[in-house]
Amino acid sequence: MLAIGLASCASFKHLTQVSNTFPQARDCGKCHIDIHQEWAASDHAQAYANPHFRAATDNYAFGECLNCHAPEPVLTAHTPAVRSAQREEAVTCVACHLEQGKLWGPLEPTGRVRPHPIGVRPEVYRDAGICGRCHQDTLDQWTVAGEGKQTCQQCHMPEITRKMTQSTGGFADIIVAMEHQAPQRRHTFAIPTSDSANVMIDLEVRRVGAGAQVLLRNSLPHELPTGDYGFRVLVLEIAAVDGQGEEHALTREELAPETKTAIPPEGTWQGTVTIPADSVSLRVRLRRHSYEDQDVLDLLDRMVSL
């Protein structure tokens, strides 16, 4: 089997070579099918072609914005340079995994056949610094947050146990058959949804005379919302609910980094609302909005008895 693998390696040289072109994500996806599908559906894959990014950069005229949306095809310890070709690949596989002629990652290979050179550096891929090469402001916020905080990967790359590769027939069958499943992380780079609200946000409501004080505690080690550029805003809506279940809007707040109203890392937003006399509960709703109407995430939607 090993002989077959070694004899076949010549056809995989393009996965670690950079010249006028570089290894494409679809080439990696021929064996790493699940990872490629996760990446393809993520914001990383659309970082350059995203029409909002294109408009914000005046059709890519602002070159200083391109580095992190079309980074050079090699892992760097600093903010990457922009690449000159195939920018539509956006934040592609080799921008994080290719260095010195090897494809690097956090896990020791579980199979005996290695169709391309592999390097293992868990200290790099499990550290927030690899994300902070581009997400610099968020990394700065994370760095000064308290002890015991989760890394970017722990929140935005959900855990899964699976084989690193999946079979497409032929030589891939050999690779996959000689592997075993191992704990790893999805390449979704996802924003936690309302399922994680109890972890992300702690809500407290205190009666204060004829009103109520509402406190939202951000348990994340970065601002809420966070991000260096782009449109991100939290919309907080508080409504009183009477005995018949009717809602009466009390306040609507917009929280954003640009207006210095984002909730600080492990910090608190608080406000006081006047409550109608017939109110029996408060409804507190927190949503994250982005560019499109459909780009809305419900972070919190809770009824609190008064």
RAWOWO-V647839 format. One record per residue. N is the residue number from 0. RES is the residue in one small letter. PHI is phi in radians with two decimals (999 if undefined). PSI is psi in whole degrees, 0 to 359 (* if undefined). Layout:
N_RES_PHI_PSI / N_RES_PHI_PSI
This chain:
0_m_999_315 / 1_l_-1.07_322 / 2_a_-1.08_318 / 3_i_-1.06_316 / 4_g_-1.10_313 / 5_l_-1.12_321 / 6_a_-1.17_336 / 7_s_-1.60_352 / 8_c_-1.11_332 / 9_a_-0.99_326 / 10_s_-1.33_355 / 11_f_-1.91_8 / 12_k_-1.06_329 / 13_h_-1.12_345 / 14_l_-1.32_346 / 15_t_-2.23_13 / 16_q_-1.97_136 / 17_v_-2.17_123 / 18_s_-2.39_247 / 19_n_-1.33_342 / 20_t_-2.27_188 / 21_f_-2.67_165 / 22_p_-1.03_131 / 23_q_-1.54_154 / 24_a_-1.06_324 / 25_r_-1.13_331 / 26_d_-1.19_318 / 27_c_-1.12_324 / 28_g_-1.22_350 / 29_k_-1.18_333 / 30_c_-1.96_319 / 31_h_-1.60_67 / 32_i_-1.13_310 / 33_d_-1.09_315 / 34_i_-1.09_317 / 35_h_-1.10_319 / 36_q_-1.14_321 / 37_e_-1.13_313 / 38_w_-1.06_316 / 39_a_-1.06_332 / 40_a_-1.61_1 / 41_s_-1.65_167 / 42_d_-1.15_332 / 43_h_-1.03_320 / 44_a_-1.24_337 / 45_q_-1.85_11 / 46_a_-1.07_328 / 47_y_-1.61_316 / 48_a_-1.35_347 / 49_n_-0.87_121 / 50_p_-1.09_332 / 51_h_-1.24_322 / 52_f_-1.17_318 / 53_r_-1.07_317 / 54_a_-1.18_319 / 55_a_-1.16_334 / 56_t_-1.74_14 / 57_d_0.93_57 / 58_n_1.03_47 / 59_y_1.20_22 / 60_a_-1.32_336 / 61_f_-1.56_91 / 62_g_-1.07_331 / 63_e_-1.19_347 / 64_c_-1.59_350 / 65_l_-1.47_338 / 66_n_-0.90_315 / 67_c_-1.60_352 / 68_h_-1.74_342 / 69_a_-2.55_67 / 70_p_-1.26_156 / 71_e_-0.99_150 / 72_p_-1.43_58 / 73_v_-2.84_144 / 74_l_-1.26_131 / 75_t_-2.15_162 / 76_a_-1.59_1 / 77_h_-2.37_182 / 78_t_-1.01_126 / 79_p_-1.21_158 / 80_a_-1.43_160 / 81_v_-1.38_142 / 82_r_-1.56_160 / 83_s_-1.64_341 / 84_a_-2.22_155 / 85_q_0.89_48 / 86_r_-1.19_339 / 87_e_-1.14_346 / 88_e_-1.21_343 / 89_a_1.00_223 / 90_v_-1.47_86 / 91_t_-1.62_174 / 92_c_-0.94_311 / 93_v_-1.27_346 / 94_a_-1.16_339 / 95_c_-2.06_344 / 96_h_-2.11_354 / 97_l_-1.87_129 / 98_e_-2.82_133 / 99_q_0.93_42 / 100_g_1.28_13 / 101_k_-2.23_155 / 102_l_-1.76_119 / 103_w_-1.81_157 / 104_g_-2.88_184 / 105_p_-1.55_348 / 106_l_-1.99_141 / 107_e_-1.19_134 / 108_p_-1.04_141 / 109_t_-1.68_350 / 110_g_-1.77_167 / 111_r_-1.60_340 / 112_v_-1.71_127 / 113_r_-2.17_101 / 114_p_-1.28_348 / 115_h_-2.53_159 / 116_p_-1.06_138 / 117_i_-2.19_137 / 118_g_-2.10_150 / 119_v_-2.19_119 / 120_r_-2.49_80 / 121_p_-1.05_330 / 122_e_-1.13_336 / 123_v_-1.45_313 / 124_y_-1.46_349 / 125_r_-1.83_5 / 126_d_-1.78_143 / 127_a_-1.14_341 / 128_g_-1.06_329 / 129_i_-1.17_327 / 130_c_-1.35_325 / 131_g_-1.21_351 / 132_r_-1.02_327 / 133_c_-1.96_320 / 134_h_-1.54_66 / 135_q_-1.25_315 / 136_d_-1.10_319 / 137_t_-1.15_322 / 138_l_-1.10_320 / 139_d_-1.06_319 / 140_q_-1.12_316 / 141_w_-1.09_321 / 142_t_-1.08_323 / 143_v_-1.60_358 / 144_a_-1.24_172 / 145_g_-1.21_180 / 146_e_-1.29_161 / 147_g_1.26_15 / 148_k_-1.33_154 / 149_q_-1.43_154 / 150_t_-1.45_171 / 151_c_-0.97_315 / 152_q_-1.10_322 / 153_q_-1.14_330 / 154_c_-1.62_323 / 155_h_-1.89_358 / 156_m_-2.27_88 / 157_p_-1.01_150 / 158_e_-1.26_148 / 159_i_-2.73_151 / 160_t_-1.95_122 / 161_r_-2.91_174 / 162_k_-1.35_151 / 163_m_-1.21_330 / 164_t_-2.11_160 / 165_q_-2.28_148 / 166_s_-1.40_141 / 167_t_-2.16_16 / 168_g_1.65_168 / 169_g_1.14_226 / 170_f_-1.10_330 / 171_a_-1.05_328 / 172_d_-1.02_320 / 173_i_-1.16_314 / 174_i_-1.04_310 / 175_v_-1.17_320 / 176_a_-1.10_333 / 177_m_-1.68_5 / 178_e_-1.72_165 / 179_h_-2.30_163 / 180_q_-1.20_148 / 181_a_-2.59_149 / 182_p_-1.11_134 / 183_q_-2.68_192 / 184_r_-2.24_142 / 185_r_-1.21_152 / 186_h_-1.73_48 / 187_t_-1.57_332 / 188_f_0.88_46 / 189_a_-1.54_154 / 190_i_-1.55_125 / 191_p_-0.98_142 / 192_t_-1.73_192 / 193_s_-1.07_340 / 194_d_-1.06_337 / 195_s_-1.79_10 / 196_a_-1.02_321 / 197_n_-1.15_336 / 198_v_-1.50_322 / 199_m_-1.37_318 / 200_i_-2.35_131 / 201_d_-1.90_127 / 202_l_-1.87_135 / 203_e_-2.39_136 / 204_v_-2.14_127 / 205_r_-2.11_132 / 206_r_-1.25_133 / 207_v_-2.36_95 / 208_g_1.02_237 / 209_a_-1.54_12 / 210_g_-2.36_197 / 211_a_-2.55_143 / 212_q_-1.73_127 / 213_v_-1.88_128 / 214_l_-2.14_128 / 215_l_-1.99_118 / 216_r_-1.82_122 / 217_n_-1.49_110 / 218_s_-1.54_2 / 219_l_-1.40_153 / 220_p_-1.50_25 / 221_h_-2.62_169 / 222_e_-1.06_157 / 223_l_-2.25_110 / 224_p_-1.36_164 / 225_t_-2.17_174 / 226_g_2.34_143 / 227_d_-1.34_318 / 228_y_-2.45_174 / 229_g_1.68_181 / 230_f_-1.85_112 / 231_r_-2.47_126 / 232_v_-2.54_141 / 233_l_-1.65_135 / 234_v_-1.97_118 / 235_l_-1.82_123 / 236_e_-2.15_130 / 237_i_-2.15_128 / 238_a_-2.29_146 / 239_a_-1.59_143 / 240_v_-2.08_126 / 241_d_-1.57_183 / 242_g_-1.13_341 / 243_q_-1.63_3 / 244_g_1.48_7 / 245_e_-1.37_138 / 246_e_-1.73_141 / 247_h_-2.23_113 / 248_a_-1.07_133 / 249_l_-1.90_319 / 250_t_-2.78_156 / 251_r_-2.42_122 / 252_e_-2.12_143 / 253_e_-1.98_128 / 254_l_-2.06_125 / 255_a_-2.64_150 / 256_p_-1.04_322 / 257_e_-1.12_330 / 258_t_-1.73_10 / 259_k_1.04_31 / 260_t_-1.97_2 / 261_a_-1.06_148 / 262_i_-1.30_126 / 263_p_-1.10_161 / 264_p_-0.99_126 / 265_e_0.95_30 / 266_g_-1.93_188 / 267_t_-2.34_138 / 268_w_-1.81_138 / 269_q_-2.49_148 / 270_g_-2.70_160 / 271_t_-2.09_135 / 272_v_-2.17_147 / 273_t_-1.50_133 / 274_i_-1.87_129 / 275_p_-1.01_149 / 276_a_-1.08_331 / 277_d_-1.58_12 / 278_s_-1.30_140 / 279_v_-1.98_343 / 280_s_-2.79_166 / 281_l_-1.99_142 / 282_r_-1.89_122 / 283_v_-1.99_121 / 284_r_-2.22_133 / 285_l_-2.25_125 / 286_r_-2.23_146 / 287_r_-1.78_124 / 288_h_-1.90_145 / 289_s_-2.18_214 / 290_y_-1.21_312 / 291_e_-1.69_157 / 292_d_-1.03_328 / 293_q_-1.41_349 / 294_d_-1.52_60 / 295_v_-2.14_130 / 296_l_-2.05_128 / 297_d_-1.42_112 / 298_l_-1.64_332 / 299_l_-2.75_134 / 300_d_-2.64_101 / 301_r_-2.43_141 / 302_m_-1.73_132 / 303_v_-2.15_122 / 304_s_-1.20_144 / 305_l_-1.75_*
